[in-house]
Amino acid sequence: MVQLGHPRPGRLLNPLLLKVLALSVAISYLCGCCYRTATCEPIIMNQTTKPLRYIRTHFEWEEYVYDHFDVKPARGDRELRIICPNCEDPDQKCYVNPDKKVFNCFHCEFSSKKFDAISFVSKTEGISKLQAIKKILAELQVTTPVGNAFETTVTDRIYGGQNMKKKKHILRAIDGLPAPCKLMEEKDKEAWPFFSYLFGRGLTLEEIIDMRVHYVPDSVHFLYDGDGALKGDIGRRIIWPIYGGDNELISWNSREVEKVTDLKYLNCPDSDINFTLWPYSKPYGDTVVLVEGILDAYAIRRIHEVSGYATFGKSVSEEQMQLLRAWGVQKVVLFWDKKDAMKEMKATVENLKVHFETYVAAQDNMQKDKDCGDTLLMEDGIEILQEALKPIDVYSLEYDKWRLVNE
């Protein structure tokens, strides 16, 4: 008697039955994939997974391009025409084919032959490649390991190991402030013109002494870098010492007290000024306000228990962000001059929001030709800054409106 459900010994399964079984297995697999996609279950990426290859395979080109560009269809509606994120020339066009995952700008040769989705996102949003990787993986709902090992692996693949040298960078101390630099003291008559300048900017005597401001007397003193190249005349300038590392002097920042040269600001050459912040001290809490210059930072610090820091320009370096993280900072408010720093502010927002809760200062009540430092002279300067500091979340619709208004 033949047992039901089992083939007879020595006989193969019916070929039709084999096809049915193979089809059922395939359907089961596809259903499982659809289920994972529909329920948005995150993909867990371990140390052995190839994150760069995964991004290049799964990056959603069409969705990303439509979200970030003014798109015009081209060539049968399958190629998308945009302004190139690399050369940003409005008269030239970059073409993207989402199906083939390729792009090409005929003007600057920014194309998928030499670059990939990571470079495309990095150029589009003005962020580093590592930040672009983190952003893409987050949007693809890929969970990466916690800690530095994953970042080190990824950055080594991008930069060929060069990133390790950057990560291990130790701030270099300098020998001292430039000669014949002098500490500003009230009894020093030669310093009085420099006191007069700072009083005219709104600082008090106590604030000047607290900052240990120095000056270079009224004469010509040429400054050269380590290669012997002339950097400018440092005479007739206010000098602020800049600290970092183990609270060592690593640089200095100067400003002309009257317009004699074309260099209003002159910093210590061959120094790590962009690797630290002013002042070099921990914040009151987990929230900081980032501004451009030292006077801007001092104006912010007149507000009770508000930590303002100068970044010495219209960018925030990776080293400065690492310093903020080491100080336990969770939230960052960006407060740069609206009149000339809007493009840089938008790019910096993209860098900051990878690491911190990021906001911009509304500045609704600030005149466009005024900055934080200008409020030092105003009787109601603190109240003006408190109102201007109304934070706008960079992930909110309010931020999109703010950007449009301040174009």
C-alpha positions as CSV (number, residue, x, y, z in Angstrom):
1,M,0.0,0.0,0.0
2,V,1.3,3.4,-0.9
3,Q,1.4,6.0,1.9
4,L,-0.3,9.2,1.0
5,G,1.9,12.4,1.0
6,H,5.2,10.6,0.3
7,P,6.7,9.7,-3.0
8,R,7.3,6.1,-3.8
9,P,10.9,5.0,-3.1
10,G,13.2,5.5,-6.1
11,R,10.9,8.0,-7.9
12,L,11.6,11.8,-8.3
13,L,9.0,14.4,-7.5
14,N,6.8,15.6,-10.3
15,P,8.5,18.5,-12.2
16,L,5.3,20.5,-11.9
17,L,5.2,20.0,-8.2
18,L,8.8,21.3,-8.0
19,K,7.8,24.5,-9.8
20,V,4.9,25.0,-7.4
21,L,7.2,24.6,-4.4
22,A,9.8,27.0,-5.8
23,L,7.1,29.6,-6.6
24,S,5.7,29.3,-3.0
25,V,9.1,29.9,-1.5
26,A,9.7,32.9,-3.7
27,I,6.3,34.4,-2.7
28,S,7.0,33.8,1.0
29,Y,10.4,35.6,0.7
30,L,8.8,38.6,-1.1
31,C,6.0,38.8,1.4
32,G,8.6,38.9,4.2
33,C,10.5,41.7,2.4
34,C,7.2,43.7,1.9
35,Y,6.3,43.2,5.5
36,R,9.7,44.5,6.7
37,T,9.3,47.5,4.4
38,A,5.7,48.2,5.3
39,T,6.4,48.1,9.0
40,C,9.6,50.3,8.6
41,E,11.7,47.8,10.6
42,P,15.2,49.3,10.7
43,I,18.1,47.4,9.1
44,I,20.8,46.7,11.6
45,M,24.2,47.4,10.2
46,N,27.2,45.7,11.9
47,Q,30.9,46.3,11.6
48,T,31.3,43.9,8.7
49,T,28.5,45.4,6.6
50,K,29.6,47.5,3.6
51,P,27.8,50.9,4.4
52,L,29.1,52.7,1.3
53,R,28.0,49.9,-1.0
54,Y,24.6,49.8,0.7
55,I,24.1,53.5,0.1
56,R,25.1,53.4,-3.5
57,T,22.7,50.5,-4.1
58,H,19.7,51.8,-2.2
59,F,19.9,55.6,-2.4
60,E,16.5,57.0,-3.5
61,W,17.7,59.4,-6.2
62,E,14.3,60.5,-7.5
63,E,12.9,61.4,-4.0
64,Y,16.1,63.2,-3.0
65,V,16.4,65.3,-6.1
66,Y,12.7,66.4,-6.0
67,D,13.1,67.3,-2.3
68,H,16.2,69.5,-2.8
69,F,16.0,71.0,-6.3
70,D,13.8,72.8,-8.7
71,V,13.4,69.9,-11.1
72,K,12.7,70.1,-14.8
73,P,12.0,66.8,-16.7
74,A,14.3,66.1,-19.7
75,R,14.6,63.4,-22.3
76,G,11.4,61.5,-22.1
77,D,10.7,62.4,-18.5
78,R,13.1,59.9,-17.1
79,E,16.1,62.3,-16.8
80,L,15.8,65.1,-14.3
81,R,17.4,68.5,-15.0
82,I,18.7,70.6,-12.1
83,I,21.3,73.2,-11.3
84,C,24.5,71.5,-10.5
85,P,25.2,71.2,-6.8
86,N,29.0,71.5,-7.5
87,C,29.5,74.5,-9.8
88,E,26.1,76.1,-8.9
89,D,26.1,77.8,-12.3
90,P,22.4,78.7,-13.1
91,D,23.3,78.8,-16.8
92,Q,24.6,75.2,-16.8
93,K,22.6,72.1,-16.1
94,C,23.2,68.8,-14.4
95,Y,21.2,65.7,-15.5
96,V,20.1,62.9,-13.2
97,N,18.7,59.5,-14.2
98,P,17.1,57.9,-11.1
99,D,16.6,54.6,-12.8
100,K,20.3,54.2,-13.8
101,K,21.5,56.0,-10.6
102,V,23.8,58.3,-12.7
103,F,24.2,62.0,-12.9
104,N,26.4,64.3,-15.0
105,C,27.2,68.1,-15.3
106,F,28.6,68.8,-18.7
107,H,30.1,72.1,-17.4
108,C,32.2,71.0,-14.4
109,E,32.3,67.3,-15.0
110,F,30.7,66.5,-11.7
111,S,29.3,63.1,-12.6
112,S,28.8,59.5,-11.4
113,K,31.9,58.4,-13.3
114,K,34.0,60.0,-10.6
115,F,31.5,60.7,-7.7
116,D,28.7,58.8,-6.0
117,A,25.5,59.5,-4.0
118,I,27.5,60.4,-0.9
119,S,29.4,63.1,-2.8
120,F,26.2,64.3,-4.4
121,V,24.5,64.8,-0.9
122,S,27.7,66.3,0.5
123,K,27.9,68.9,-2.3
124,T,24.1,69.6,-2.2
125,E,23.9,70.2,1.5
126,G,27.4,71.6,2.2
127,I,28.3,68.9,4.7
128,S,31.2,66.5,5.0
129,K,31.1,63.0,3.4
130,L,30.9,61.4,6.9
131,Q,27.9,63.6,7.7
132,A,26.3,62.7,4.4
133,I,26.7,59.0,5.1
134,K,25.1,59.3,8.5
135,K,22.2,61.3,7.0
136,I,21.5,58.9,4.2
137,L,21.7,55.8,6.4
138,A,19.3,57.5,8.9
139,E,16.8,58.2,6.0
140,L,17.2,54.6,4.8
141,Q,16.4,53.6,8.4
142,V,19.7,51.8,8.8
143,T,20.9,51.5,12.4
144,T,24.7,51.8,12.7
145,P,26.8,50.7,15.7
146,V,27.3,53.2,18.5
147,G,30.8,54.6,19.1
148,N,33.8,55.6,17.1
149,A,34.7,52.3,15.5
150,F,32.0,52.6,12.8
151,E,33.0,56.2,12.0
152,T,36.6,55.3,11.9
153,T,35.9,52.4,9.5
154,V,33.8,54.6,7.2
155,T,36.1,57.6,7.2
156,D,39.1,55.4,6.5
157,R,37.3,54.0,3.4
158,I,36.5,57.6,2.3
159,Y,39.9,59.2,2.9
160,G,42.2,56.2,2.7
161,G,43.3,56.4,6.3
162,Q,44.1,60.1,6.3
163,N,41.3,60.9,8.7
164,M,43.2,59.2,11.5
165,K,45.8,61.9,11.4
166,K,43.1,64.5,11.7
167,K,41.3,62.8,14.6
168,K,44.6,62.6,16.6
169,H,45.4,66.3,16.0
170,I,46.7,68.0,19.1
171,L,46.4,71.7,19.4
172,R,49.7,73.5,19.0
173,A,50.7,76.0,21.6
174,I,52.4,79.2,20.4
175,D,55.3,80.9,22.0
176,G,53.4,84.0,23.0
177,L,51.6,87.1,21.8
178,P,53.3,89.2,19.1
179,A,55.9,91.7,20.2
180,P,55.7,94.5,21.2
181,C,52.2,93.5,22.5
182,K,51.3,94.9,25.9
183,L,48.5,94.1,28.4
184,M,46.0,96.9,28.7
185,E,46.2,98.5,32.1
186,E,44.4,101.6,33.3
187,K,47.6,103.3,34.5
188,D,49.3,102.9,31.1
189,K,48.8,106.2,29.2
190,E,49.9,104.6,25.9
191,A,46.9,102.2,26.2
192,W,44.3,105.0,26.6
193,P,43.5,105.3,22.9
194,F,42.8,101.6,22.9
195,F,40.6,101.9,26.0
196,S,38.7,104.7,24.3
197,Y,38.1,102.5,21.2
198,L,36.7,99.6,23.3
199,F,34.6,102.0,25.4
200,G,33.2,103.3,22.1
201,R,32.2,99.7,21.2
202,G,30.3,99.4,24.5
203,L,32.6,97.4,26.7
204,T,33.2,98.4,30.3
205,L,36.5,98.7,32.1
206,E,35.8,95.5,34.1
207,E,35.0,93.6,30.9
208,I,38.2,94.7,29.3
209,I,40.3,93.7,32.3
210,D,38.4,90.4,32.6
211,M,39.2,89.5,28.9
212,R,42.9,90.4,29.4
213,V,42.9,92.5,26.2
214,H,46.3,93.5,24.8
215,Y,47.4,96.1,22.3
216,V,50.2,96.8,19.9
217,P,51.4,100.5,20.0
218,D,50.8,103.0,17.3
219,S,53.6,102.2,15.0
220,V,54.4,99.9,12.0
221,H,55.0,96.2,13.0
222,F,55.0,93.8,10.0
223,L,53.8,90.2,10.7
224,Y,55.2,87.3,8.8
225,D,54.1,83.6,8.7
226,G,56.4,80.6,9.1
227,D,57.4,80.6,5.5
228,G,58.4,84.3,5.6
229,A,55.3,85.6,3.7
230,L,54.1,89.0,4.8
231,K,50.7,88.8,6.4
232,G,50.2,92.5,7.3
233,D,50.8,95.3,9.7
234,I,49.9,94.5,13.3
235,G,50.4,98.0,14.6
236,R,47.5,99.9,16.2
237,R,45.6,96.8,17.0
238,I,43.6,95.3,19.8
239,I,44.8,91.7,20.6
240,W,42.7,89.0,22.2
241,P,44.5,85.9,23.5
242,I,43.0,82.6,22.3
243,Y,43.3,79.4,24.4
244,G,42.7,75.7,23.9
245,G,43.9,72.2,24.7
246,D,45.2,72.2,28.3
247,N,44.3,75.9,28.6
248,E,47.4,76.8,26.6
249,L,47.8,79.9,24.4
250,I,47.2,78.6,20.9
251,S,46.5,81.7,18.9
252,W,45.4,85.4,19.0
253,N,42.8,87.5,17.3
254,S,43.3,91.2,16.4
255,R,41.3,94.1,15.2
256,E,42.3,97.5,13.9
257,V,41.2,100.4,16.1
258,E,41.1,102.8,13.1
259,K,41.0,102.0,9.4
260,V,44.6,102.2,8.2
261,T,44.9,99.0,6.1
262,D,42.4,96.8,4.3
263,L,42.8,94.1,7.0
264,K,40.2,94.9,9.7
265,Y,41.0,91.5,11.4
266,L,44.3,89.8,11.5
267,N,44.8,86.4,13.2
268,C,48.0,84.6,14.3
269,P,49.4,82.9,11.2
270,D,50.1,79.1,11.3
271,S,47.9,78.6,14.3
272,D,44.9,76.4,15.3
273,I,42.5,79.3,15.9
274,N,39.7,77.5,14.0
275,F,40.1,74.4,16.2
276,T,38.9,76.1,19.4
277,L,36.3,78.6,20.7
278,W,36.3,81.8,22.6
279,P,36.0,81.8,25.6
280,Y,37.7,78.5,26.3
281,S,35.5,77.5,29.2
282,K,32.6,75.1,29.7
283,P,29.0,76.4,29.2
284,Y,26.5,77.0,32.0
285,G,24.3,74.2,30.7
286,D,23.8,72.0,27.7
287,T,22.8,74.9,25.3
288,V,25.1,77.3,23.6
289,V,24.8,80.2,21.2
290,L,27.4,80.3,18.4
291,V,28.4,83.8,17.0
292,E,31.1,85.0,14.7
293,G,33.3,87.3,16.7
294,I,34.5,87.9,20.3
295,L,32.5,91.1,20.8
296,D,29.4,89.2,19.6
297,A,30.1,86.5,22.2
298,Y,30.6,89.0,24.9
299,A,27.2,90.6,24.1
300,I,25.5,87.3,24.3
301,R,27.2,86.6,27.7
302,R,25.7,89.7,29.2
303,I,22.4,87.7,29.3
304,H,22.3,85.9,32.6
305,E,23.6,82.3,32.3
306,V,23.6,82.3,28.4
307,S,26.8,80.8,26.9
308,G,27.9,82.5,23.8
309,Y,30.9,81.4,21.8
310,A,32.9,82.9,19.0
311,T,33.8,80.6,16.1
312,F,36.1,83.2,14.4
313,G,34.3,83.2,11.1
314,K,31.3,81.9,9.2
315,S,31.8,78.2,9.7
316,V,32.1,75.7,12.5
317,S,34.9,73.2,12.2
318,E,34.8,69.5,13.1
319,E,37.2,70.2,15.9
320,Q,35.0,72.9,17.3
321,M,32.0,70.5,17.2
322,Q,34.1,67.9,19.0
323,L,34.9,70.4,21.7
324,L,31.2,71.2,22.2
325,R,30.4,67.5,22.5
326,A,33.2,67.1,25.0
327,W,31.6,69.9,27.1
328,G,28.3,68.0,27.1
329,V,26.5,70.4,24.7
330,Q,23.1,69.1,23.4
331,K,21.5,72.2,21.8
332,V,23.1,74.8,19.5
333,V,21.6,78.1,18.5
334,L,23.2,79.7,15.5
335,F,23.3,83.6,15.6
336,W,25.3,85.0,12.7
337,D,24.9,88.2,10.8
338,K,21.9,88.1,8.5
339,K,23.4,90.7,6.2
340,D,26.3,88.7,4.9
341,A,26.3,85.2,6.3
342,M,23.0,83.6,5.2
343,K,24.5,81.2,2.7
344,E,27.1,80.0,5.2
345,M,24.5,79.8,8.0
346,K,22.4,77.4,6.0
347,A,25.4,75.2,5.2
348,T,26.5,75.2,8.8
349,V,23.0,74.2,10.0
350,E,23.3,71.0,7.9
351,N,26.6,70.2,9.6
352,L,25.4,71.0,13.1
353,K,22.2,69.1,13.0
354,V,24.0,65.8,12.5
355,H,25.4,66.1,16.0
356,F,23.1,68.5,18.0
357,E,19.6,69.8,18.4
358,T,20.0,72.8,16.1
359,Y,18.2,76.1,16.0
360,V,18.7,79.5,14.4
361,A,18.0,82.8,16.2
362,A,14.9,84.4,14.8
363,Q,16.4,87.9,14.8
364,D,13.0,89.3,13.9
365,N,13.7,92.5,15.8
366,M,17.3,93.0,14.6
367,Q,18.1,95.5,11.9
368,K,19.8,93.8,9.0
369,D,22.9,96.0,9.2
370,K,23.3,95.3,13.0
371,D,24.9,92.3,14.7
372,C,25.2,91.1,18.3
373,G,28.3,93.2,19.0
374,D,26.4,96.4,18.1
375,T,24.0,95.8,21.0
376,L,26.8,96.4,23.5
377,L,26.3,100.1,23.0
378,M,22.5,100.0,23.4
379,E,20.8,100.6,26.8
380,D,18.2,97.9,26.0
381,G,20.8,95.7,24.3
382,I,20.2,92.7,26.6
383,E,16.4,92.9,25.9
384,I,17.0,93.2,22.2
385,L,19.2,90.1,22.2
386,Q,16.8,88.1,24.4
387,E,14.0,88.8,21.8
388,A,16.3,88.1,18.9
389,L,17.4,84.8,20.4
390,K,13.9,83.2,20.0
391,P,15.0,79.8,18.7
392,I,13.7,78.3,15.5
393,D,14.0,74.5,15.1
394,V,15.7,73.8,11.8
395,Y,13.3,70.9,11.2
396,S,10.2,73.1,11.4
397,L,8.1,74.8,8.8
398,E,9.0,78.0,10.6
399,Y,12.6,77.6,9.6
400,D,11.6,77.2,6.0
401,K,9.7,80.5,6.2
402,W,12.6,82.1,8.0
403,R,15.0,81.1,5.2
404,L,12.7,82.5,2.5
405,V,12.3,85.8,4.3
406,N,16.0,86.2,4.8
407,E,17.1,85.2,1.3
